[in-house]
Amino acid sequence: MDESQDMQTLLELTNNWHGGEVGRTELVSALRGVSDDSGELIRTLITRLGQGAPRAGDGEEHPENTDAWRQELMACRARTWPYPHSAGLLVGPHVLILTDGEQGVLLRTGQLRVLTPSVSASLLLLCQTIVMAQHSLDGKVVGQARTQRIESASTSLSEIDPIK
C-alpha cells in the first residue's frame, strides 16, 4: 500500500470513528501500525484533519477542569515517530491526540479540535518523554532479569558436584 492509500485509510477510519461506525481500537491500531519512518504521513494526517476544524478554545468546550485533564494525560499511552518527521500520538481514556510539535488535533468520538502550536509542542514533548521513560523502564527490567539469570545460573552451577 502506498502513502496516499495509507492516508486515505487513516482519514476514513478517523471519520468512521467520529460517526460511530468503527471502534476506537481499530483507529488506534491503524495509527500504531504506521512505520517509524512514516512520520511525514502522520504530519500530513494532522494537517488534513485540522482543515476546517474548530480550534481548541473556540466555541463550546467540554467542561473539564485542570484535574480532569491531568488525569486524562497521566493515563495516556504514547507512540512517537522520530526525527526528521517527528510526530506523536497520545491515547487517553477518552481522547486521542496527534501532534507534530507545530500543529495538533484532539480527537474524541464525534469531535475534533485543532490545538494551538504551543500546546502541540508541549504534547509532542510529553509523547517523547513517555516513550523514553518506557524504554528506560524496559531496559531496567531487562537488566534486572539478566542479572537474576546470571546469579541463578552461577548459583545452580556451583551446586553441581564434580565427577571424581
Backbone as CSV, one residue per row, in Angstrom:
resi,resn,N_x,N_y,N_z,CA_x,CA_y,CA_z,C_x,C_y,C_z
1,MET,0.846,-1.171,0.000,0.000,0.000,0.000,0.895,1.240,0.000
2,ASP,0.579,2.206,-0.861,1.406,3.407,-0.908,0.910,4.437,0.110
3,GLU,1.662,5.517,0.234,1.368,6.512,1.264,0.008,7.180,1.066
4,SER,-0.404,7.431,-0.176,-1.705,8.062,-0.399,-2.843,7.121,0.005
5,GLN,-2.657,5.829,-0.214,-3.667,4.864,0.231,-3.689,4.787,1.752
6,ASP,-2.513,4.816,2.373,-2.430,4.819,3.829,-3.143,6.049,4.391
7,MET,-2.911,7.203,3.777,-3.539,8.442,4.228,-5.058,8.329,4.117
8,GLN,-5.513,7.850,2.978,-6.956,7.707,2.773,-7.562,6.754,3.793
9,THR,-6.875,5.658,4.077,-7.349,4.682,5.057,-7.458,5.314,6.441
10,LEU,-6.422,6.058,6.836,-6.438,6.708,8.148,-7.532,7.776,8.240
11,LEU,-7.709,8.539,7.176,-8.778,9.549,7.167,-10.151,8.889,7.266
12,GLU,-10.350,7.813,6.517,-11.637,7.109,6.564,-11.891,6.515,7.939
13,LEU,-10.865,5.906,8.513,-11.023,5.334,9.859,-11.386,6.412,10.877
14,THR,-10.712,7.559,10.796,-10.999,8.648,11.721,-12.433,9.126,11.548
15,ASN,-12.848,9.335,10.309,-14.216,9.778,10.045,-15.236,8.730,10.489
16,ASN,-14.925,7.463,10.249,-15.836,6.396,10.662,-15.914,6.288,12.186
17,TRP,-14.791,6.525,12.859,-14.816,6.519,14.318,-15.674,7.676,14.827
18,HIS,-15.502,8.852,14.234,-16.337,10.006,14.621,-17.805,9.694,14.439
19,GLY,-18.123,8.977,13.372,-19.515,8.635,13.097,-20.013,7.427,13.875
20,GLY,-19.151,6.810,14.653,-19.556,5.655,15.442,-19.617,4.352,14.661
21,GLU,-19.071,4.351,13.441,-19.133,3.159,12.593,-18.031,2.152,12.892
22,VAL,-16.915,2.604,13.435,-15.833,1.700,13.833,-15.424,2.041,15.259
23,GLY,-14.829,1.070,15.910,-14.380,1.283,17.284,-13.066,2.036,17.347
24,ARG,-12.816,2.603,18.485,-11.583,3.353,18.727,-10.362,2.457,18.595
25,THR,-10.489,1.203,19.015,-9.371,0.272,18.957,-8.873,0.091,17.527
26,GLU,-9.789,0.055,16.583,-9.399,-0.096,15.179,-8.594,1.107,14.696
27,LEU,-9.022,2.299,15.080,-8.291,3.512,14.690,-6.921,3.549,15.362
28,VAL,-6.865,3.264,16.649,-5.587,3.283,17.375,-4.638,2.240,16.785
29,SER,-5.138,1.061,16.465,-4.298,0.008,15.873,-3.707,0.464,14.544
30,ALA,-4.514,1.128,13.743,-4.026,1.624,12.447,-2.951,2.687,12.648
31,LEU,-3.150,3.582,13.606,-2.153,4.621,13.878,-0.872,4.014,14.449
32,ARG,-1.007,3.049,15.328,0.178,2.388,15.895,0.946,1.625,14.829
33,GLY,0.241,1.165,13.804,0.875,0.383,12.755,1.663,1.191,11.740
34,VAL,1.573,2.504,11.813,2.333,3.349,10.891,3.818,3.209,11.238
35,SER,4.625,2.888,10.247,6.043,2.596,10.497,6.796,3.815,11.029
36,ASP,7.909,3.542,11.717,8.723,4.598,12.315,9.219,5.623,11.303
37,ASP,9.434,5.201,10.062,9.952,6.127,9.055,8.834,6.854,8.302
38,SER,7.599,6.776,8.820,6.461,7.416,8.152,5.867,8.555,8.966
39,GLY,6.702,9.258,9.707,6.230,10.397,10.474,5.596,11.466,9.610
40,GLU,6.081,11.583,8.378,5.509,12.574,7.460,4.041,12.260,7.179
41,LEU,3.690,10.985,7.138,2.299,10.574,6.938,1.434,11.095,8.090
42,ILE,1.917,10.975,9.315,1.176,11.457,10.486,1.068,12.978,10.439
43,ARG,2.144,13.653,10.058,2.107,15.116,9.947,1.070,15.561,8.917
44,THR,1.008,14.859,7.793,0.023,15.180,6.754,-1.388,14.886,7.248
45,LEU,-1.542,13.784,7.973,-2.855,13.442,8.537,-3.335,14.540,9.475
46,ILE,-2.454,15.042,10.328,-2.816,16.123,11.247,-3.292,17.344,10.462
47,THR,-2.549,17.700,9.421,-2.917,18.853,8.596,-4.294,18.646,7.964
48,ARG,-4.499,17.461,7.387,-5.782,17.173,6.720,-6.941,17.161,7.714
49,LEU,-6.730,16.587,8.880,-7.794,16.552,9.882,-8.124,17.947,10.388
50,GLY,-7.098,18.781,10.507,-7.285,20.115,11.061,-7.926,21.120,10.123
51,GLN,-7.989,20.808,8.836,-8.568,21.748,7.871,-10.056,21.935,8.158
52,GLY,-10.412,23.161,8.503,-11.809,23.494,8.737,-12.325,23.116,10.112
53,ALA,-11.523,22.474,10.932,-11.965,22.095,12.275,-11.813,23.282,13.215
54,PRO,-12.658,23.353,14.238,-12.536,24.461,15.191,-11.273,24.334,16.026
55,ARG,-10.741,25.480,16.421,-9.563,25.498,17.286,-10.009,25.241,18.719
56,ALA,-9.161,24.572,19.474,-9.430,24.381,20.899,-9.536,25.752,21.540
57,GLY,-10.563,25.958,22.321,-10.785,27.261,22.934,-11.859,28.052,22.213
58,ASP,-12.173,27.681,20.957,-13.238,28.347,20.218,-14.566,27.660,20.529
59,GLY,-15.597,28.447,20.718,-16.926,27.857,20.888,-17.046,27.065,22.170
60,GLU,-17.944,26.082,22.145,-18.206,25.278,23.333,-17.088,24.273,23.557
61,GLU,-16.727,24.122,24.780,-15.702,23.162,25.177,-16.316,22.197,26.176
62,HIS,-15.656,21.107,26.368,-16.072,20.216,27.439,-15.786,20.916,28.757
63,PRO,-16.661,20.762,29.725,-16.489,21.491,30.989,-15.476,20.854,31.937
64,GLU,-14.436,20.236,31.387,-13.451,19.586,32.234,-12.556,20.621,32.894
65,ASN,-12.114,20.277,34.069,-11.208,21.163,34.771,-9.783,20.655,34.632
66,THR,-8.866,21.379,35.233,-7.452,21.030,35.133,-7.182,19.640,35.692
67,ASP,-7.816,19.291,36.791,-7.598,17.965,37.385,-8.048,16.851,36.452
68,ALA,-9.166,17.052,35.759,-9.648,16.038,34.820,-8.667,15.864,33.664
69,TRP,-8.109,16.977,33.163,-7.128,16.879,32.078,-5.836,16.231,32.554
70,ARG,-5.437,16.547,33.770,-4.238,15.927,34.336,-4.435,14.415,34.417
71,GLN,-5.595,13.974,34.886,-5.881,12.546,34.975,-5.895,11.908,33.589
72,GLU,-6.479,12.593,32.630,-6.517,12.078,31.252,-5.098,11.895,30.717
73,LEU,-4.265,12.914,30.890,-2.897,12.849,30.379,-2.047,11.831,31.136
74,MET,-2.265,11.705,32.441,-1.498,10.735,33.225,-1.848,9.299,32.836
75,ALA,-3.027,9.094,32.279,-3.459,7.744,31.890,-3.110,7.434,30.435
76,CYS,-2.456,8.363,29.764,-2.160,8.192,28.343,-1.066,7.160,28.094
77,ARG,-1.215,6.492,26.973,-0.135,5.710,26.384,0.361,6.541,25.219
78,ALA,1.592,6.315,24.793,2.163,7.175,23.756,2.879,6.366,22.688
79,ARG,2.946,6.967,21.516,3.686,6.424,20.368,4.332,7.625,19.704
80,THR,5.578,7.500,19.296,6.246,8.602,18.598,6.829,8.118,17.282
81,TRP,6.999,9.076,16.396,7.711,8.863,15.142,8.917,9.787,15.220
82,PRO,10.116,9.257,14.970,11.340,10.033,15.210,11.639,11.072,14.126
83,TYR,12.630,11.892,14.447,13.189,12.894,13.547,13.582,12.225,12.240
84,PRO,13.459,12.804,11.092,13.231,14.224,10.814,11.759,14.606,10.709
85,HIS,10.870,13.631,10.742,9.438,13.934,10.647,8.780,13.550,11.965
86,SER,9.180,14.234,13.018,8.705,13.907,14.362,7.206,14.100,14.478
87,ALA,6.584,13.156,15.159,5.159,13.230,15.445,4.894,12.346,16.654
88,GLY,3.748,12.554,17.274,3.407,11.762,18.440,1.921,11.500,18.514
89,LEU,1.589,10.417,19.190,0.209,10.014,19.434,0.057,9.764,20.928
90,LEU,-0.927,10.395,21.520,-1.293,10.120,22.911,-2.671,9.472,22.894
91,VAL,-2.788,8.350,23.591,-4.056,7.628,23.654,-4.491,7.631,25.113
92,GLY,-5.477,8.446,25.405,-6.001,8.530,26.761,-7.308,7.758,26.875
93,PRO,-7.876,7.730,28.057,-9.138,7.015,28.244,-10.281,7.559,27.387
94,HIS,-10.261,8.867,27.118,-11.367,9.472,26.375,-10.957,10.227,25.127
95,VAL,-9.663,10.464,24.946,-9.205,11.257,23.802,-8.048,10.575,23.082
96,LEU,-7.880,10.962,21.835,-6.692,10.652,21.051,-6.107,11.996,20.659
97,ILE,-4.808,12.136,20.789,-4.152,13.386,20.425,-3.028,13.063,19.459
98,LEU,-3.037,13.725,18.317,-1.958,13.631,17.341,-1.269,14.983,17.303
99,THR,0.061,14.978,17.329,0.802,16.236,17.303,2.124,16.046,16.582
100,ASP,2.590,17.119,15.965,3.924,17.081,15.361,4.805,18.188,15.948
101,GLY,4.340,18.811,17.005,5.097,19.866,17.661,4.762,21.256,17.137
102,GLU,4.188,21.329,15.960,3.791,22.615,15.382,2.275,22.716,15.261
103,GLN,1.665,21.589,15.012,0.212,21.518,14.890,-0.248,20.234,15.564
104,GLY,-1.510,20.203,15.937,-2.024,19.011,16.584,-3.536,18.992,16.540
105,VAL,-4.080,17.804,16.764,-5.530,17.653,16.825,-5.880,16.794,18.033
106,LEU,-6.973,17.161,18.663,-7.525,16.408,19.778,-8.801,15.754,19.261
107,LEU,-8.864,14.439,19.350,-9.990,13.684,18.808,-10.778,13.023,19.928
108,ARG,-12.059,13.172,19.867,-12.998,12.441,20.717,-14.039,11.852,19.788
109,THR,-14.789,10.917,20.272,-15.877,10.391,19.457,-16.780,11.559,19.082
110,GLY,-16.916,11.800,17.805,-17.804,12.858,17.324,-17.257,14.265,17.427
111,GLN,-16.017,14.438,17.824,-15.470,15.786,17.979,-13.997,15.822,17.618
112,LEU,-13.599,16.912,16.998,-12.201,17.137,16.655,-11.892,18.601,16.924
113,ARG,-10.799,18.856,17.596,-10.345,20.225,17.862,-8.909,20.369,17.417
114,VAL,-8.583,21.516,16.841,-7.208,21.830,16.446,-6.524,22.473,17.643
115,LEU,-5.324,22.013,17.949,-4.570,22.536,19.083,-3.692,23.708,18.661
116,THR,-3.411,24.579,19.597,-2.519,25.705,19.322,-1.089,25.177,19.187
117,PRO,-0.227,25.917,18.499,1.167,25.469,18.349,1.888,25.235,19.681
118,SER,1.662,26.085,20.666,2.355,25.913,21.945,1.897,24.639,22.654
119,VAL,0.610,24.340,22.615,0.095,23.114,23.224,0.606,21.905,22.444
120,SER,0.647,22.020,21.119,1.144,20.926,20.281,2.588,20.597,20.614
121,ALA,3.406,21.616,20.794,4.817,21.395,21.129,4.947,20.714,22.493
122,SER,4.176,21.164,23.460,4.224,20.558,24.796,3.768,19.106,24.757
123,LEU,2.753,18.812,23.968,2.241,17.447,23.904,3.196,16.512,23.163
124,LEU,3.920,17.030,22.155,4.929,16.197,21.499,6.039,15.864,22.492
125,LEU,6.446,16.841,23.288,7.454,16.597,24.310,6.953,15.558,25.320
126,LEU,5.686,15.632,25.685,5.109,14.650,26.598,5.152,13.255,25.976
127,CYS,4.782,13.138,24.699,4.849,11.850,23.992,6.260,11.281,24.045
128,GLN,7.221,12.114,23.704,8.612,11.665,23.666,9.103,11.256,25.052
129,THR,8.688,11.994,26.075,9.084,11.675,27.443,8.499,10.345,27.889
130,ILE,7.230,10.108,27.585,6.584,8.845,27.951,7.291,7.685,27.274
131,VAL,7.581,7.820,25.986,8.238,6.745,25.246,9.646,6.501,25.793
132,MET,10.409,7.569,26.057,11.763,7.398,26.605,11.712,6.735,27.978
133,ALA,10.758,7.145,28.803,10.631,6.543,30.135,10.297,5.062,30.021
134,GLN,9.433,4.709,29.077,9.072,3.305,28.888,10.279,2.494,28.423
135,HIS,11.052,3.057,27.482,12.257,2.360,27.018,13.257,2.188,28.165
136,SER,13.387,3.217,28.983,14.291,3.138,30.122,13.820,2.082,31.105
137,LEU,12.524,2.072,31.377,11.958,1.079,32.285,12.136,-0.322,31.712
138,ASP,11.871,-0.482,30.401,12.062,-1.778,29.758,13.515,-2.223,29.872
139,GLY,14.449,-1.289,29.668,15.868,-1.605,29.779,16.246,-2.013,31.189
140,LYS,15.672,-1.341,32.172,15.953,-1.672,33.570,15.420,-3.062,33.903
141,VAL,14.217,-3.370,33.451,13.622,-4.689,33.702,14.452,-5.777,33.034
142,VAL,14.877,-5.523,31.795,15.719,-6.498,31.085,17.039,-6.688,31.833
143,GLY,17.632,-5.596,32.312,18.880,-5.682,33.067,18.713,-6.472,34.353
144,GLN,17.599,-6.239,35.037,17.334,-6.987,36.269,17.141,-8.469,35.974
145,ALA,16.420,-8.782,34.917,16.208,-10.186,34.547,17.533,-10.849,34.177
146,ARG,18.373,-10.121,33.445,19.679,-10.656,33.060,20.525,-10.935,34.307
147,THR,20.527,-9.985,35.238,21.281,-10.160,36.479,20.759,-11.354,37.271
148,GLN,19.434,-11.474,37.357,18.850,-12.614,38.071,19.227,-13.932,37.406
149,ARG,19.191,-13.956,36.087,19.536,-15.175,35.351,21.003,-15.548,35.594
150,ILE,21.889,-14.554,35.552,23.311,-14.809,35.774,23.530,-15.317,37.200
151,GLU,22.897,-14.632,38.156,23.060,-15.045,39.552,22.495,-16.441,39.785
152,SER,21.339,-16.724,39.208,20.746,-18.047,39.430,21.562,-19.121,38.712
153,ALA,22.100,-18.802,37.544,22.925,-19.780,36.825,24.209,-20.062,37.591
154,SER,24.838,-19.006,38.125,26.092,-19.236,38.840,25.837,-19.990,40.135
155,THR,24.708,-19.722,40.776,24.374,-20.449,41.999,24.118,-21.919,41.694
156,SER,23.311,-22.165,40.677,22.990,-23.556,40.378,24.205,-24.307,39.843
157,LEU,25.086,-23.645,39.100,26.293,-24.313,38.621,27.237,-24.646,39.780
158,SER,27.288,-23.763,40.752,28.181,-24.026,41.897,27.652,-25.156,42.771
159,GLU,26.372,-25.473,42.647,25.794,-26.543,43.438,25.990,-27.917,42.797
160,ILE,26.507,-27.967,41.563,26.709,-29.243,40.889,28.022,-29.839,41.397
161,ASP,27.949,-31.066,41.855,29.152,-31.750,42.338,29.966,-32.251,41.159
162,PRO,31.255,-32.005,41.196,32.099,-32.502,40.094,32.199,-34.044,40.145
163,ILE,32.401,-34.639,38.991,32.594,-36.100,38.916,34.038,-36.366,39.282
164,LYS,34.263,-37.330,40.173,35.618,-37.630,40.611,36.069,-38.934,40.071
